[in-house]
Amino acid sequence: MTTSFLSRKPDSGLGNIRASPADPTRNIDWVLLIAQALLTIIGCFIVFSTSRTRLDDEFGFATRQVVFAIAASVVMAIVMSADYEFWKDRARSLYIVTIVSLVFLFLLGVASGQDRISFDLGIINIQPAELAKFTTLLFLAAFLAEERSDEVSYARFLGGLIIVGVPAVLVIIQPDLGSASVIVSIAMGVLLVAGAKIRYIFLISFLSVVTVAAAFVGRFVNSYQVARIRALLNPEAAGADDKYQADNAMRALGTGGVWGKGWLKGPLTNDGDIPVMWADFPFAAIGEQFGLVGCTVVLGLIGVCLVRIWRIAHLSRDLLGTYVCAGVFVMLLWQTFQNVGMTLKIMPVTGLPLPFISYGGSGLIVYFAMFGLVQSVHMRRMR
């Protein structure tokens, strides 16, 4: 018997239309994925433009950034392919591995007499502090999701405080105040969404301030970090070297005008006047080369990511997915604010990278993994 065209099942084809509407492969958030991809591509161009005059191989950092992006994409695909419940079941083990690596890094620093924030493996430096953002969020979200209520109990809050406090303290004494602030902000975001009382959030804030103050008193914080904070609070009393990076970054951002001076045509960007610009001050390079329009595009793409993550948090099938999205949302928002803020001289220079734009393998891979978790929540929202 001949089967008519109308009675035949459609080929699977693009979009997997033969699969159930609840099939995860049909529920990827393409808007979020495209915005993330565009930010990463922009980041590769900015890394090239800011680093090419500083190395014998002008493509050195840019090539590595492309390799990092490819590796990060593979990691994201792996995270997306599994139900986020799979990662929840392994959250404790991943968290313990992170704590062990942070302790080991601290002991290596003590033994060598030098501060260490990463393991140098030759072709790549692995920063446990970046991994801590991922594992702490996952473990905290899994822990809070076990209590199905509209309000976080005091006992559950104390448990969450310990989960966040241990890696945060270990990161502070590296010292890496910027990454520690991200971990604390993640905790605040998740706890607020979970229904924690405002006084609990104030308690976290107070303990964070006390911990940082203790790090300063105990001289765990480097002198240059103290100088950076002093330069922000009292710029007139700070030395020229302490303000050099921030002053030149502000100049680069301000001289770009509306349309910028053009790619590879920024004097401050391309002549090496801002040390480590590809990692710490890429937003200044965007402003000088592409002006207000370029800055608006980058911040607009980050805004699109934030809106999509917020939407996915509301669509999540359970509290775990909502908490994960809340943590990623706050992390992206805070890290963007901190990096742009230090370029505008309203925040201290902490070395926190601009998400997807700044050079760095560990940070890029962790962000892709975080977005992979968010995509996993969206892909399985109908189950």
ZAVO-460754 format. One record per atom (N, C-alpha, C): residue in one letter; y, x, z. Coordinates in steps of 0.001 Angstrom, whole numbers, plus 500000, padded with zeros to 6 digits. Atoms other than C-alpha are relative to their C-alpha. Layout:
residues N
AYXZ ...
This chain:
residues 383
M498816500848500000 M500000500000500000 M501244500890500000 T498776499217500104 T503435501312499071 T500956499609501119 T499054500243498910 T505874501669501928 T501417499994499439 S498632500087500498 S509372500537501107 S500911500952500745 F499022499082499400 F512394502661501850 F500488499472501342 L499449500570498781 L513637500236504503 L499009500006501152 S500994500080498936 S510361500165506411 S499568501362500507 R500395498657499559 R509937503923506656 R500821500466501195 K499259499371498905 K510864505800509813 K500846501129499442 P499153498926500514 P513767508168509220 P499468501365500389 D500365498630499649 D513160511887509111 D500762500420501244 S499314499552498782 S514041513721512288 S501358500593499661 G498740499504500539 G516696515762510474 G500991500470501054 L498943499556499101 L519998516822511993 L500293498928501027 G499719500965498954 G520602515166515304 G498763499416500632 N501250500464499392 N516932514452516003 N500016498489500193 I499800501444499865 I517466510730515264 I498707499241500234 R501263500683499757 R513764509934515518 R499626500012501475 A500316499895498575 A513734510903519184 A500660498867500773 S499426501015499114 S514500508563522067 S501441500349500337 P498614499720499608 P518189508177522984 P500103500804501289 A499989499252498742 A517255509671526362 A499512501433499845 D500486498640500221 D515840512834524767 D501141500989500238 P498928499057499682 P517824515818526144 P500657500629498776 T499441499338501175 T518259517341522685 T501017499136499275 R499029500892500631 R520277514302521620 R501248499803500859 N498911500269499058 N522675514509524547 N500789501242500387 I499157498832499764 I524334517901524289 I501466499576499873 D498565500280500093 D528065517670524960 D500612501005499020 W499536499103501047 W529267519156521686 W501480500348500160 V498579499709499788 V532947518900522598 V500146501167500982 L499964498914499014 L532395521093525660 L499481501298499386 L500601498809500599 L530196523485523690 L500948500660498995 I499079499455500998 I532738523889520876 I501216500628500673 A498858499431499277 A535633524429523299 A499631501332500632 Q500481498761499396 Q533606527071525114 Q499833501091498942 A500201499024501080 A532680528782521823 A501335500524499481 L498685499579500487 L536312528845520658 L500670500956500984 L499430499103498990 L537450530412523942 L499341501378499939 T500728498733500058 T534749533079523629 T500399500806498773 I499575499313501229 I535741533908520042 I501410500558500164 I498636499516499728 I539410534139521043 I499948501219500918 G500137498887499071 G538352536409523899 G499591501289499306 C500440498796500728 C536581538817521529 C501157500621499219 F498839499486500741 F539733539122519375 F501021500629500951 I499038499457499037 I541914539677522446 I499499501321500584 V500565498751499488 V539554542329523837 V500191501124498981 F499803498986501039 F539728544167520496 F501461500449499940 S498587499663500166 S543519543980520273 S500559500791501173 T499470499324498812 T544072545241523829 T499318501321500313 S500766498794499644 S541463548021523901 S499878501001498865 R500294499145501152 R541379549499520393 R500748501335500027 T499231498751499959 T544080552115521082 T499643500871501201 R500331499268498769 R542510553232524359 R498694500767499906 L501305499362500142 L539167554469523013 L499926500746498678 D500242499315501264 D537965556918520372 D499382499033498992 D500589501047500837 D535874554053519011 D500786498715500241 E499121501142499790 E538393551250518494 E499252498689500138 F500794501227499910 F535597548678518256 F499092499997501233 G500947499834498890 G533853549864521452 G499907498808500924 F500012501116499053 F534842547183523967 F499736498672499292 A500193501257500731 A534967544433521338 A498537499818499597 T501421500082500364 T531452545247520146 T499158499620501199 R500750500344498782 R530161545151523696 R500220498549500388 Q499717501382499639 Q531906541834524282 Q499212499030499119 V500803500844500903 V530185540345521229 V498535500011500440 V501389499900499515 V526828541629522509 V499841499197501287 F500048500793498769 F527605540138525933 F499970498506499687 A499944501421500362 A528427536810524279 A498668499516499450 I501319500371500541 I525121536794522392 I498980499886501132 A500920500044498854 A523189537636525567 A500279498785500873 A499622501157499188 A525148534954527468 A499542498701499352 S500447501199500707 S524299532385524787 S498507499774500193 V501444500105499759 V520601533153525224 V499732499490501415 V500149500449498610 V520925532746528999 V500352498527500122 M499581501403499944 M522763529444528534 M498937499094499389 A501047500801500643 A520074528165526155 A498800499835500922 I501122500067499059 I517410528992528737 I500305499025501136 V499609500886498898 V519327527225531529 V500030498548499528 M499909501354500537 M519995524178529332 M498625499387499729 S501306500507500421 S516374523889528222 S499191499422501156 A500727500480498821 A515174523215531774 A500817498932500722 D499340500997499159 D515960520187533897 D500650500718501186 Y499329499315498891 Y518484521167536561 Y499229499860501304 E500882500082498830 E515910519995539110 E499112501243500078 F500786498766500050 F513897523027537975 F500750501130500704 W499200498946499380 W516747525293539037 W500239499705501474 K499866500372498580 K517193523346542273 K498811500517500806 D501209499569499283 D513598524162543246 D499961501512500197 R499983498536499905 R514339527858542754 R501301500526500587 A498687499614499494 A517787527861544325 A499895500941501194 R500128499165498800 R516661529337547644 R499584501432499644 S500473498666500387 S514793532227546001 S501092500791499298 L498910499328500710 L517714533032543689 L501101500422500974 Y498980499701498989 Y520090532908546652 Y499594501217500828 I500482498868499196 I517945535316548688 I500090501296499204 V499888498807500854 V517778537756545757 V501453500479499942 T498574499653500046 T521578537641545560 T500443500683501286 I499612499420498712 I522026538346549278 I499426501405500149 V500630498675499911 V519566541242549136 V500749501006499119 S499286499093500905 S521403542739546144 S501383500350500542 L498689499728499409 L524767542408547910 L499882500977501173 V500227499086498871 V523414544116551049 V499660501391499487 F500398498707500568 F521809546867548962 F501200500712499395 L498804499408500591 L525073547420547091 L500922500551501088 F499165499548498883 F526966547686550387 F499436501288500602 L500624498803499432 L524453550231551734 L500157501203499074 L499777498916500954 L524755552275548538 L501432500538500122 G498616499590499832 G528509552301549028 G500205500823501252 V499898499257498738 V528179553455552633 V499382501388499849 A500687498723500167 A525711556182551657 A500790500967499124 S499250499145500919 S527924557472548841 S501425500269500467 G498641499838499519 G531169557125550777 G501043499425499071 Q499085500617500959 Q532690555099547946 Q499745498495499923 D500152501446500168 D533364551420547478 D499292499717498683 R500748500365501213 R530966549832544992 R500011498485499858 I500050501440500265 I531227546412543376 I498969499660498934 S500986500268501046 S528515546842540754 S498933501080499992 F501062499040500256 F525250548538539888 F500211500559498595 D499768499366501294 D525847551039537088 D498659500315499348 L501262499806500713 L522924550782534668 L500213500690498658 G499724499288501233 G524535552848531946 G500714499136498979 I499397500825501050 I525100550376529132 I500693498771500563 I499380501177499400 I526108547612531533 I500089500176501511 N499856500040498547 N527405547219535079 N499703498584500477 I500371501308499479 I525814544366537000 I500720499771501320 Q499242500325498793 Q528062542731539594 Q499315498862500756 P500636501059499204 P526135540840542288 P500976498907500422 A499008501008499611 A529394539075543227 A500089498893498961 E500000501020501049 E529315537294539860 E498767499127500115 L501233500760499815 L525704536278540389 L500100499081501206 A499855500799498782 A526665535015543849 A500704498682499734 K499322501251500335 K528957532407542277 K498990498961499527 F501016500906500549 F526021530883540411 F499011499557501061 T501061500326499056 T523381531071543127 T500521499266501237 T499432500690498841 T525674530006545980 T500299498548499668 L499742501372500426 L526807526938544049 L498706499208499914 L501264500711500191 L523241526003543142 L499340499684501332 F500657500216498708 F521897526452546663 F500787499021500867 L499168500915499208 L524849524670548299 L499862498570499481 A500141501335500586 A524596521718545878 A498633499406500334 A501348500475499677 A520835521463546445 A499889499623501478 F500053500254498563 F521288521642550218 F500712498700500361 L499231501211499681 L523964518931550346 L499389498756499380 A500589501157500677 A522115516670547900 A498794499443500747 E501150500484499227 E519183516436550318 E500407498892500958 E499505501036499091 E521349514277552601 E500693498916499177 R499478501061500869 R521890511046550690 R500918499074500798 S499025500813499289 S525032509714552314 S501376500246499394 D498645499886500532 D528709509227551544 D500856500980500790 E499233499087499156 E529772511678554240 E499112501133500466 V500754498824499566 V528682515199555158 V499965500033501524 S500135499919498552 S527314515340558691 S500430501380500478 Y499543498727499447 Y528490518091561025 Y498904501057499885 A501114499055500098 A525037519705561058 A499849500506498564 R500113499616501399 R524905519679557263 R501174500893499592 F498828499173500287 F528427521110557119 F499806501421500514 L500241498667499456 L527465524001559398 L499007500777499147 G500963499351500885 G524458524737557193 G500658500469498711 G499279499616501211 G526687524734554114 G500941501161500246 L499085498919499644 L529163527005555904 L499271501339500047 I500800498767499947 I526423529560556525 I499615500442498588 I500396499683501372 I525242529346552908 I501142500683499253 V498840499441500691 V528753530105551664 V500513501255500706 G499398498918499232 G529830532435554471 G499328501350499814 V500717498720500102 V527115535063554105 V500385500760498730 P499590499242501190 P527783535991550450 P501499500273499958 A498549499798500029 A531544535541550893 A500395501228500817 V499689498841499153 V531680538077553744 V499518501293499340 L500533498801500657 L529459540535551853 L500852500406498799 V499141499699501150 V531732540262548814 V501352500519500473 I498705499552499470 I534905540685550910 I499946501472500405 I500073498619499518 I533677543955552419 I499627500986498899 Q500304499057501082 Q532826545433548986 Q501124501005499737 P499331501285499819 P535876544841548782 P500328499349498646 D499682500769501210 D536320542101546140 D500552498650500458 L499382501209499453 L538761539538547508 L500066498887498960 G499898501004501047 G539102537775544158 G498727499187499863 S501275500707500130 S535419536927543783 S499677499191501252 A500222500741498752 A535242535927547449 A500795498704500005 S499179501212500041 S538092533463546885 S499378498947499088 V500671500943500907 V536132531905544008 V498837499321500717 I501140500566499270 I533045531431546181 I500479498967501018 V499454500937499018 V535153529777548893 V500535498745499308 S499459501163500716 S536895527525546346 S498877499100499497 I501161500786500423 I533516526437544964 I499507499142501156 A500476500728498818 A532432525481548475 A500915498835500340 M499050501067499686 M535607523477549085 M499862498839499022 G500136501049500998 G535207521578545831 G498760499164500199 V501259500721499817 V531580520683546435 V500035499170501280 L499953500719498724 L532177519710550061 L500927498788499938 L499093501142500146 L535132517487549168 L499332498857499248 V500687501033500775 V533107515638546547 V498845499403500802 A501124500480499192 A530192515387548983 A500442499121501159 G499499500868498936 G532448513587551469 G500300500696501302 A499667499266498775 A533306516330553950 A501362499568500524 K498728500367499388 K536070515485556382 K501039501091499764 I498920499062500283 I539440517106555817 I500046501126501031 R499946498945498973 R539206518950559119 R498936501075499748 Y500995498995500366 Y536044520654557830 Y500574500973498961 I499393499157501030 I537980521924554803 I501033500937500621 F499037499151499297 F540754523181557087 F499283501098500781 L500764499001499266 L538112524955559152 L499546501127499078 I500397498978500969 I536793526755556055 I501198500868499631 S498786499250500350 S540336527736555121 S500383500966501110 F499650499157498851 F541012529057558614 F499039501179500128 L500981498929499881 L537780531039558742 L500150501015498872 S499794499089501130 S538498532493555290 S501169500935500271 V498822499186499690 V541939533674556390 V499665501015501086 V500381499097498904 V540495535159559600 V499116501125499479 T500907498987500549 T537757536966557644 T500762501031499191 V499197499070500803 V540247538461555193 V500869500862500905 A499177499233499059 A542537539488558058 A499162501061500709 A500887499041499348 A539593541126559797 A499640501142499061 A500295498959500991 A538781542990556577 A501162500979499881 F498828499121500049 F542338544325556484 F500064500872501250 V499946499255498745 V542260545324560170 V498894501045500063 G501127499067499994 G538827546925559765 G500028500997498869 R499793499076501109 R540113548795556688 R498863499966498985 F500960500183501085 F537440547374554412 F500721499834498667 V499210500232501198 V540221546610551943 V500681501292499581 N499405498776500517 N541438549418549717 N501521499977500126 S498551499890499869 S544995550693550016 S500721499404498785 Y499325500536501182 Y545790549699546428 Y500022498476500020 Q499998501453499882 Q544795546088547204 Q501081499540500980 V498928500299499050 V547120546093550205 V501350500132499294 A498745499773500715 A549862547484547959 A500300498867499029 R499805501111500937 R549312544695545415 R500515498755500715 I499535501158499236 I549747542021548058 I501425500229500490 R498649499675499550 R552816543806549424 R500989499861498840 A499128500104501169 A554253543939545886 A500329498548499674 L499745501419500235 L553923540168545618 L500927499428501061 L499230500580498902 L555364539342549043 L501377500629500142 N498717499309499840 N558110541965549064 N500174501007498865 P499942499110501163 P558630543385545551 P501068501081500099 E498926499010499898 E561840545186546473 E499566501236500784 A500456498875499182 A560042547342549031 A498790500707499399 A501207499421500596 A557029548044546794 A500369501140499060 G499787498880500912 G556689551239544796 G499872499577498555 A500037500316501424 A557055551329541032 A498566499915499482 D501390500007500453 D553354552110540554 D499283498711500400 D500654501213499509 D552325549086542622 D500359498774499159 K499533501148500786 K554335546748540369 K499842500203498498 Y499986499615501409 Y553699548514537074 Y499247499010499116 Q500805500903500822 Q550888546343535733 Q500623498614499903 A499477501364499976 A552363543019536825 A501338499892499281 D498689500040500656 D555888543874535623 D499853500037498477 N500185499902501445 N554714544908532156 N499287498786499423 A500679501218500453 A552399541905531898 A500988498855499868 M498982501046500053 M555302539606532688 M500940500227498816 R499146499696501151 R557437541385530091 R499306499621498699 A500754500315501223 A554720541035527446 A499947498500499773 L500093501452500110 L554320537355528181 L501344499401499599 G498683500574500248 G558061536724528096 G500596500341498659 T499399499581501269 T558846538612524889 T499299499400498785 G500737500575501123 G556334536700522765 G500705498840499326 G499295501148500573 G558643533737522259 G499066498828499734 V500788501196500309 V557283530567520698 V498768500338499178 W501099499728500925 W555114532007517935 W499354501359500216 G500569498687499768 G554489535537519191 G500371501012498933 K499672498914500918 K554793538877517414 K498904500271498985 G501095499816500943 G551507538609515559 G498872500825500575 W501185499280499517 W547992539873516135 W500111501486499670 L499950498540500078 L547900543647516723 L501428500534499851 K498613499580500172 K551712543746516612 K500814499959501294 G499294500026498725 G552558543542520308 G500176501403500552 P499786498626499500 P554160546799521533 P499339500258501353 L500578499804498671 L553109546347525161 L498489499815499973 T501436500265500098 T549689544996524192 T499267501154499349 N500738499055500830 N548751547603521618 N500326501460500261 D499643498611499726 D550465550741522950 D499483500497501338 G500627499552498762 G548512550866526204 G500907500035501195 D499067499985498879 D551425550110528529 D499479499241501227 I500575500768498881 I549267547811530696 I498551500431500180 P501375499533499782 P546141549489532120 P499019498832500180 V501105500961499870 V542876547514531878 V500466498595499612 M499457501291500423 M544716544725530071 M498906499068499504 W501081500809500573 W541513543530528353 W499184499266501063 A500742500646498914 A540028542625531737 A500908499205500928 D499146500613498980 D542932541812534060 D501116499122499433 F498814500703500494 F545823540629531873 F499886499562498536 P500099500458501400 P544507539131528611 P500979498883499675 F499060501094500258 F546842536158529043 F501356500546499567 A498754499366500429 A549814538511528698 A499913500408498532 A500197499630501405 A548354539771525403 A500089498772499098 I499910501243500773 I547977536192524179 I501456499589499855 G498603500381500030 G551587535495525093 G500833500875499095 E499208499098500829 E552970538600523379 E499652499849498523 Q500410500028501399 Q550931538266520187 Q500086498610499368 F500063501363500557 F550684534483519802 F500996499045500644 G498914500772499435 G553555533255521953 G499574498793500811 L500243501225499237 L553853529934523700 L498912499156499352 V501008500791500716 V551708528310521015 V498598500501500344 G501314499441499678 G548800530688521648 G499586499716501430 C500302500290498598 C549025530257525420 C499620498533500181 T500283501437499900 T549078526477525003 T498611499676499456 V501324500228500585 V545995526570522768 V498902500407500979 V501023499511499066 V544014528655525266 V499911499098501230 L500015500874498824 L545053526571528278 L499534498596499629 G500464501308500453 G544447523421526220 G498487499947499876 L501464499945500110 L540862524495525465 L499347500011501376 I500524500018498625 I540289525233529148 I500154498607500591 G499805501376499545 G541764521802529900 G498949499052499442 V501065500818500599 V539290520211527465 V498693500205500762 C501219499706499230 C536451521970529319 C500022499296501352 L499887500633498683 L537736520667532656 L499796498488499896 V500141501447500177 V537993517090531364 V498546499627499729 R501403500301500330 R534467517187529919 R499094500200501223 I500809499774498795 I533009518653533127 I500215498869500992 W499696501131499115 W534772515955535161 W499253498747499539 R500701501157500563 R533324513311532828 R498499500084500270 I501441499826499777 I529809514740533126 I499650499790501462 A500234500224498565 A530105514731536921 A499877498507500305 H500055501452499795 H530753510973536771 H498762499375499356 L501160500552500711 L527861510403534343 L498670500445500603 S501243499438499457 S525334512379536400 S499097498929500595 R500976500972499510 R522163510555537341 R499812500099501513 D500220499828498558 D522208511921540911 D501104500857500605 L498987499232499282 L524281513675543551 L499937501487499677 L500141498575500305 L522879517092542712 L500816500366498763 G499253499728501220 G524304516945539199 G501498499898500217 T498570500162499716 T527650515702540483 T500537501194500765 Y499553498856499207 Y527890518522543033 Y500077501273499151 V499989498831500879 V526996521163540431 V501242499983499115 C498824500122500870 C529694519876538078 C501292500201500785 A498803499826499168 A532228519742540913 A500253501479500277 G499848498573499731 G531576523392541752 G500475500770498783 V499591499320501227 V531884524538538138 V501444499634499652 F498633500468500269 F535063522452537717 F501010500787500836 V499071499306499109 V536769524026540740 V500024501492499696 M500066498571500327 M535580527514539805 M500837500307498770 L499235499783501227 L537028527242536295 L501493499809500243 L498602500285499719 L540263525726537569 L500637501108500832 W499438498991499099 W540799528249540368 W500110501361499323 Q499977498676500609 Q539899531324538352 Q501059500078498897 T498947500039501012 T542192530267535505 T501373500084500657 F498726499981499279 F545032529591537945 F500290501379500570 Q499802498683499391 Q544512532924539692 Q500370501044498951 N499723498985501017 N544436534998536506 N501364499792499336 V498694500288500605 V547389533252534846 V501104500201501030 G499018499848498934 G549206533247538203 G500382501440500253 M499637498594499773 M548984537018538609 M500763500556498800 T499196499606501162 T550348537385535061 T501438499517500156 L498669500570499764 L553270535146536059 L500634500509501297 K499513499401498747 K553673537123539340 K500208498959501104 I499983500955498899 I553058534086541531 I498745500127500857 M501226499726499254 M549643535350542704 M499787501510500021 P500249498551499951 P548512538814543826 P499022500424498920 V500920499457500998 V546703541038541337 V498655500246500674 T501309499897499363 T543044540613542272 T498906500466499047 G501021499579500958 G541230541553539074 G499076498891499571 L500839501104500441 L539751538090538601 L500183499791498498 P499878500159501451 P538965537649534891 P500411498582499601 L499708501295500589 L540280534833532720 L498725499508499328 P501302500457500498 P537166532739531958 P499891500006498481 F500353499911501419 F535625533460528526 F500916500923499197 I499043499183500733 I538632535606527546 I499918501466500407 S499993498619499505 S538501538715529740 S498711500729499626 Y501170499156500264 Y536165541591528984 Y499100500053501229 G500944499853498894 G533023541778531093 G498711499265499746 G501300500603500259 G529318541131530758 G499534499070501093 S500510500817498887 S528408539836534218 S500745498676500103 G499201501216499896 G531287537357534345 G499724499030498875 L500238500863501157 L530659536037530836 L498627499342500083 I501355500551499896 I526929535589531398 I499928498928501080 V500026500980498917 V527476533781534696 V500716498718499589 Y499303501198500446 Y530014531413533130 Y499171499205498999 F500875500693500943 F527636530616530285 F498846499319500743 A501070500605499206 A524876529993532842 A500503498757500735 M499396501147499322 M527209527676534804 M500166498821499036 F499818501063500984 F528066525727531674 F498644499486499517 G501352500449500314 G524349525622530900 G499506498975501000 L500352500988498977 L523806523828534207 L500713498677499751 V499235501214500271 V526568521356533342 V499403499259498797 Q500623500623501173 Q524999520739529925 Q498653499374500364 S501284500558499566 S521618520207531591 S500187498674500716 V499687501263499317 V523189517519533794 V500316498916498970 H499620500972501027 H524673515802530732 H498808499597499136 M501134500258500889 M521520516105528625 M498958499099500636 R501045500776499304 R519395514403531280 R500576498873500845 R499336501038499224 R521831511811532552 R499363498627499861 M500562501317500279 M519815508912531074 M498585499849500534 R501382500089499499 R516505509676532770 R499951499279501332 
